[in-house]
Structure formats: C-alpha cells, structure tokens
C-alpha cells in the first residue's frame, strides 16, 4: 500500500555570536539545541520564520568567556514542498 501524501519540510537556521567569525564547536552544539527548541515552539504557534536569540554561558577553549555569557543572534526559515 503506497502513500497518497508526501511533504518535505526544510528547516534552515543560522547564528552569529560576538567575537567569532566561526563559532567554536562547544558553543555551536549549545546553539543547535536552542535553535531546535525555539523552532519547534514557534512552529507549534504557526510561524514559518523568525529570530533566534540566546546568551550562552559556556567555556570556549582559548577564549575568555564574557561575564554574562556569549550573546548570539540568528534566524530560522521553514520551507514546505
């Protein structure tokens, strides 16, 4: 028995953080978790795009962590086909 409906959903997101041209892996992992949680919440509310914000207080080797953590901002977009 075959399916008579198929939908592909593509989720894109990006981040930028103060003081980094390339976000180090420990920080990137924390931001990925934040992005997935926020995107799911916003999808449940009917949004297909939006802003991501997080302040991550995590140690990044070779960098001095700001007192209040790393301020990061981003975006997401959901494309349905």
VODREN-936890 format. One line per field, with one value per residue: residue number from 1; residue in three letters; y, z negated, x negated of N, C-alpha, C in turn. Coordinates in steps of 0.001 Angstrom, whole numbers, m for minus. Atoms other than C-alpha are relative to their C-alpha. Layout:
N
resi <- [NUM  ...]
resn <- [ALA  ...]
n_Y <- [Y  ...]
n_Z <- [Z  ...]
n_X <- [X  ...]
ca_Y <- [Y  ...]
ca_Z <- [Z  ...]
ca_X <- [X  ...]
c_Y <- [Y  ...]
c_Z <- [Z  ...]
c_X <- [X  ...]
END
This chain:
81
resi <- [1  2  3  4  5  6  7  8  9  10  11  12  13  14  15  16  17  18  19  20  21  22  23  24  25  26  27  28  29  30  31  32  33  34  35  36  37  38  39  40  41  42  43  44  45  46  47  48  49  50  51  52  53  54  55  56  57  58  59  60  61  62  63  64  65  66  67  68  69  70  71  72  73  74  75  76  77  78  79  80  81]
resn <- [UNK  UNK  UNK  UNK  UNK  UNK  UNK  UNK  UNK  UNK  UNK  UNK  UNK  UNK  UNK  UNK  UNK  UNK  UNK  UNK  UNK  UNK  UNK  UNK  UNK  UNK  UNK  UNK  UNK  UNK  UNK  UNK  UNK  UNK  UNK  UNK  UNK  UNK  UNK  UNK  UNK  UNK  UNK  UNK  UNK  UNK  UNK  UNK  UNK  UNK  UNK  UNK  UNK  UNK  UNK  UNK  UNK  UNK  UNK  UNK  UNK  UNK  UNK  UNK  UNK  UNK  UNK  UNK  UNK  UNK  UNK  UNK  UNK  UNK  UNK  UNK  UNK  UNK  UNK  UNK  UNK]
n_Y <- [m1184  m1196  m1233  m928  m1358  m121  m1390  m205  m1254  m375  m1020  m636  m994  m473  m769  m762  m302  m1011  388  1211  119  1366  374  1221  1160  67  m1027  405  1062  m628  m793  922  407  m1160  m192  1036  m255  m1228  216  837  m837  m959  767  315  m1241  m327  m795  687  m639  m835  m374  811  m742  778  m360  1307  m96  1235  m238  283  52  m1050  m1261  m374  m106  m1221  206  365  1029  m397  m463  517  m247  749  7  1293  m43  1315  86  1210  356]
n_Z <- [0  m110  632  m966  367  447  180  431  729  113  1022  m71  1045  96  1204  102  1399  182  61  m753  m1423  m68  1346  460  152  1222  m90  m1091  502  872  m846  m754  922  133  m1262  m166  968  m376  m1276  273  689  m943  m965  681  13  m1383  m680  m966  58  1184  573  1095  917  1153  687  412  961  m185  m228  m1332  118  m672  39  1318  m40  605  1287  m213  m1036  m1404  m608  m1357  m637  m1235  m731  m556  m1086  m289  m1377  m230  m1418]
n_X <- [m852  824  m472  m578  423  1388  401  1377  170  1403  211  1315  238  1374  346  1242  298  1030  1418  340  m281  m502  m421  661  m885  m822  m1032  m892  m880  m1000  m899  m850  m1055  m886  m719  m1016  m1070  m716  m685  m1172  m983  m580  m794  m1259  m790  m330  1034  860  1316  93  1284  529  857  449  1229  508  1096  747  1420  519  1456  752  m738  m495  m1451  m521  m661  m1398  m82  133  m1248  m127  m1282  m116  m1246  m388  m959  m544  m491  m798  m172]
ca_Y <- [0  3325  6754  9282  12299  13320  16578  17666  20303  22030  23957  26399  28418  30415  32064  34787  35433  38296  37899  34868  34634  30879  29619  27065  23552  23684  26885  25574  22499  24623  26895  23928  22759  26259  26521  23207  24040  27538  26453  23712  26161  28695  26028  24991  28632  28694  30623  29675  32031  34073  35365  33329  34852  33237  34137  31074  30856  28143  27916  28068  26909  29748  32473  34342  33931  37253  37665  37400  34729  34833  36928  35220  36022  34199  33391  30413  29671  26721  25748  23284  21455]
ca_Z <- [0  1030  m488  1220  m515  m970  m2326  m2669  m5260  m5060  m8137  m7752  m10542  m11209  m14123  m14688  m18004  m19270  m18802  m16469  m12709  m13053  m16064  m18063  m18430  m22134  m21517  m18225  m20000  m22621  m19925  m17923  m20963  m21476  m17795  m17742  m20902  m19707  m16158  m17449  m19788  m17009  m14536  m17086  m17095  m13281  m12447  m9402  m10097  m12942  m15061  m17400  m20459  m23163  m25728  m26304  m29378  m28255  m28302  m24880  m24871  m24018  m24683  m27806  m28424  m28992  m32476  m31144  m28522  m24730  m23086  m19926  m17470  m14494  m12244  m11010  m7974  m7218  m3615  m2812  502]
ca_X <- [0  m1508  m1216  1013  m527  m4124  m5504  m9104  m9948  m13309  m14431  m17304  m18854  m21974  m23729  m26272  m27969  m30050  m33820  m33636  m33993  m33468  m31527  m33566  m32098  m31086  m29142  m27710  m26317  m24574  m23133  m21851  m19892  m18476  m17539  m15680  m13713  m12795  m11921  m9607  m7884  m7388  m6214  m3577  m2425  m2204  m5383  m7465  m10363  m11700  m14528  m16712  m18370  m20480  m23092  m25236  m27412  m29821  m33601  m35217  m38852  m41227  m38655  m37720  m34004  m32210  m30746  m27176  m27985  m28189  m25464  m24279  m21528  m20182  m17271  m15299  m13163  m10880  m10215  m7441  m7255]
c_Y <- [1237  1188  907  1456  m51  1475  11  1355  231  1132  513  966  366  842  865  377  1026  m656  m1246  146  m1379  m428  m1315  m1110  m38  1005  m367  m1080  568  793  m883  m461  1129  175  m1020  220  1196  m191  m851  819  935  m698  m335  1206  490  826  m866  652  852  219  m960  864  m930  648  m1282  197  m1335  350  m427  22  1102  1365  257  248  1305  m330  m468  m1090  595  404  m442  309  m731  99  m1442  206  m1434  39  m1320  m224  m1064]
c_Z <- [0  m723  1056  m368  m475  m107  m484  m679  m180  m1017  127  m1169  m16  m1252  261  m1465  m56  m42  791  1473  275  m1436  m401  m336  m1305  10  1083  m462  m887  824  838  m871  m184  1250  143  m952  424  1294  m213  m664  986  1090  m593  m49  1413  761  968  107  m1257  m453  m1129  m837  m1134  m573  m640  m918  2  248  1405  m113  818  0  m1419  85  m647  m1280  154  1051  1392  543  1457  526  1324  587  339  1062  286  1398  152  1498  125]
c_X <- [m889  620  587  m258  m1438  m318  m1442  m76  m1495  m112  m1427  m127  m1468  m179  m1213  m162  m1119  m1384  m375  346  575  306  m665  1010  794  1159  1018  981  1101  1013  916  1175  1023  849  1124  1185  855  793  1251  1105  696  810  1365  929  327  m1016  m804  m1375  m35  m1428  m365  m923  m415  m1247  m496  m1194  m733  m1460  m385  m1516  m683  678  479  1508  448  779  1449  191  m127  1365  30  1394  40  1392  343  1067  437  607  733  157  1058]
END
